[in-house]
Amino acid sequence: MAESKPIFDLLAKAQSEMTNPKMRGEGQIGSRKYSYAELSDVLNVVRKALNDNGLYLLQKTVREDDGTLYISTNVCRGDAVVELDREYYSYETDPQNFGKRETYARRYSLNKAFGLAGENDSDGDTGPVKEPKKSTGQTLGGTKKPSKRQQMLAKVAKYKAVCIEHGLTNEELDGYLEAHFQTDDPAKLTDGQLIEYGKQLAETVKKYEEEQ
């Protein structure tokens, strides 16, 4: 287990270096139009940050005994593997539709695991979506400085990984989120909720450290 401990610090650093992927895809369900980041764009963001910090990404399809399918998203260092997310999806007899479902599950799992915003809802507005101008957030050296929210999400990811190392499961952590904030995705929390969730995780981690 000692070998896996560096993963958590490296994962937090990698996540702080990630930016939201470009949303090149477009879709519509009824009157709801939305843009989304395609799988390749999400992978480009995630893999570079992980690889630059000595980590690699592993996504695999798992079939449970009852036939249920899910995408397991993991980060690895050496022989150490930490599962960050599971995204369930259903089997489809049509190969093309099945491929679409699997691709969606991989993309959605990546966005959840690393706290990325991979979809933008236009709420049915048929006009162009105008994004507010944002500061580049670049330092004098040209490196983009992570936002406070990205730093908070990175801390949450680090705390979650420590909790998992000590025996908690993703399902238990997601269940706490769902019960308290009506979502299982930290990226969907408000800044205030994210701070509150981070404090709860920090207290749990502190208890683990005191027990050692």
C-alpha positions in Angstrom: 0.0 0.0 0.0 2.9 2.3 0.7 3.7 2.4 -3.1 0.2 3.8 -3.8 0.4 6.7 -1.5 2.2 9.1 -3.9 -0.7 8.7 -6.3 -2.9 11.0 -4.2 -0.5 14.0 -4.2 0.3 13.5 -7.8 -3.4 13.2 -8.7 -4.3 16.4 -6.9 -1.5 18.2 -8.8 -2.6 16.7 -12.1 -6.2 17.7 -11.6 -5.2 21.3 -10.7 -3.5 21.5 -14.1 -6.5 20.3 -16.1 -8.8 22.8 -17.9 -12.3 22.1 -19.1 -12.2 20.4 -22.5 -13.3 22.2 -25.7 -17.0 21.5 -26.5 -17.0 20.7 -30.2 -20.0 18.3 -30.2 -23.6 19.5 -30.6 -26.8 17.7 -29.7 -30.5 18.2 -29.2 -33.1 16.4 -27.1 -36.5 17.9 -27.9 -36.2 21.7 -27.5 -33.0 21.3 -25.4 -29.9 22.1 -27.3 -26.5 21.5 -25.8 -22.8 21.3 -26.7 -20.5 18.8 -25.2 -16.8 17.8 -25.2 -16.1 14.7 -27.4 -14.3 11.8 -25.9 -11.1 12.6 -27.7 -11.0 16.2 -26.4 -11.6 15.0 -22.8 -8.8 12.4 -23.1 -6.4 15.0 -24.4 -7.0 17.1 -21.3 -6.8 14.2 -18.8 -4.0 12.1 -20.2 -1.5 15.0 -20.6 -2.0 16.2 -17.0 -1.7 12.7 -15.6 1.2 11.7 -17.8 3.1 14.9 -16.9 2.8 13.9 -13.3 3.9 10.3 -13.7 0.4 8.8 -13.7 -1.5 6.9 -16.4 -5.2 6.5 -17.1 -6.9 3.1 -17.3 -10.5 2.8 -18.4 -12.0 -0.7 -18.7 -15.4 -2.2 -19.3 -16.6 -4.5 -16.5 -19.5 -7.0 -16.7 -21.0 -8.0 -13.3 -22.4 -11.4 -12.6 -26.0 -10.2 -13.4 -24.9 -8.9 -16.8 -24.7 -5.2 -15.7 -22.0 -3.2 -17.6 -20.0 -0.3 -16.3 -17.0 1.7 -17.3 -14.3 1.7 -14.5 -12.1 4.8 -14.6 -8.7 4.4 -12.8 -5.4 6.2 -12.3 -2.3 4.1 -12.0 1.3 4.5 -10.9 3.5 1.4 -11.1 1.4 -1.5 -9.8 -0.9 0.7 -7.8 -4.4 1.3 -9.1 -7.0 3.7 -7.7 -10.6 3.5 -9.1 -12.1 7.0 -9.3 -15.5 6.4 -10.9 -18.0 3.8 -12.2 -20.4 4.7 -14.9 -23.1 2.1 -15.6 -24.8 1.7 -19.0 -27.1 -0.9 -20.6 -26.5 -3.4 -23.3 -27.8 -2.7 -26.8 -28.1 -5.3 -29.5 -27.4 -2.8 -32.3 -23.6 -2.5 -32.5 -23.7 1.2 -33.5 -26.0 2.2 -30.7 -24.0 0.1 -28.2 -20.8 1.8 -29.3 -22.4 5.2 -28.7 -23.5 4.2 -25.2 -20.1 2.9 -24.3 -18.4 6.1 -25.7 -20.9 8.2 -23.7 -20.2 6.2 -20.5 -16.4 6.7 -21.0 -16.7 10.4 -21.6 -19.2 11.0 -18.7 -17.1 8.9 -16.3 -13.9 10.9 -17.1 -15.7 14.2 -16.6 -17.0 13.1 -13.2 -13.8 11.5 -12.0 -11.7 14.6 -12.6 -14.4 17.3 -12.0 -14.5 18.6 -15.5 -17.4 20.5 -17.2 -18.0 18.5 -20.3 -21.5 19.7 -21.3 -23.1 23.1 -21.7 -26.9 23.3 -21.8 -28.4 26.2 -23.8 -31.9 25.6 -22.2 -33.6 25.4 -25.6 -32.5 28.8 -26.7 -32.2 28.7 -30.5 -29.9 31.7 -30.6 -26.2 31.6 -30.3 -24.8 31.0 -26.8 -22.6 33.9 -25.8 -20.0 33.1 -23.2 -18.9 35.8 -20.8 -15.4 37.1 -21.3 -13.1 35.5 -18.8 -9.6 36.3 -17.5 -6.9 34.2 -19.0 -5.6 33.5 -15.6 -2.1 33.3 -16.9 1.0 34.0 -14.9 4.0 35.9 -16.2 5.6 32.6 -17.2 2.6 31.8 -19.5 1.3 28.9 -17.4 -2.4 29.0 -16.7 -3.0 29.3 -13.0 -5.7 26.9 -11.7 -8.8 28.6 -10.4 -9.8 28.4 -6.7 -12.6 26.0 -7.7 -10.2 23.7 -9.6 -8.0 23.7 -6.5 -10.9 22.8 -4.3 -11.9 20.0 -6.6 -8.3 18.8 -6.6 -8.3 18.7 -2.8 -11.6 16.8 -2.8 -10.2 14.2 -5.2 -7.1 13.8 -2.9 -9.3 13.4 0.2 -11.6 10.9 -1.6 -8.6 8.8 -2.7 -7.3 8.7 0.9 -10.7 7.6 2.1 -10.8 4.8 -0.5 -7.4 3.7 0.5 -8.7 3.2 4.1 -11.7 1.1 3.0 -14.5 3.4 1.9 -16.0 2.8 -1.5 -17.0 5.1 -4.3 -20.6 4.1 -3.7 -20.4 5.1 -0.1 -18.9 8.5 -0.9 -21.3 9.1 -3.7 -24.2 8.1 -1.4 -23.1 10.8 1.1 -23.1 13.4 -1.7 -26.5 12.3 -2.9 -28.0 12.4 0.6 -26.7 15.8 1.5 -26.5 17.7 -1.8 -28.8 15.7 -4.2 -26.0 14.9 -6.6 -23.2 12.4 -6.8 -20.9 14.7 -8.9 -18.6 17.1 -6.9 -18.3 19.2 -10.1 -22.0 20.1 -9.8 -21.7 21.4 -6.2 -21.8 25.2 -5.6 -18.6 26.7 -4.2 -20.2 26.7 -0.7 -21.2 23.1 -1.0 -17.8 22.1 -2.3 -16.1 23.8 0.7 -18.5 22.0 3.1 -17.9 18.6 1.4 -14.2 19.2 1.5 -14.3 19.9 5.2 -16.2 16.7 5.9 -13.7 14.7 3.9 -10.8 16.5 5.6 -12.2 15.6 9.0 -12.5 11.9 8.0 -8.9 11.9 6.7 -7.7 13.5 10.0 -9.4 10.7 11.9 -7.6 8.1 9.8 -4.3 9.9 10.4 -4.9 10.0 14.2 -5.6 6.2 14.2 -2.3 5.4 12.7 
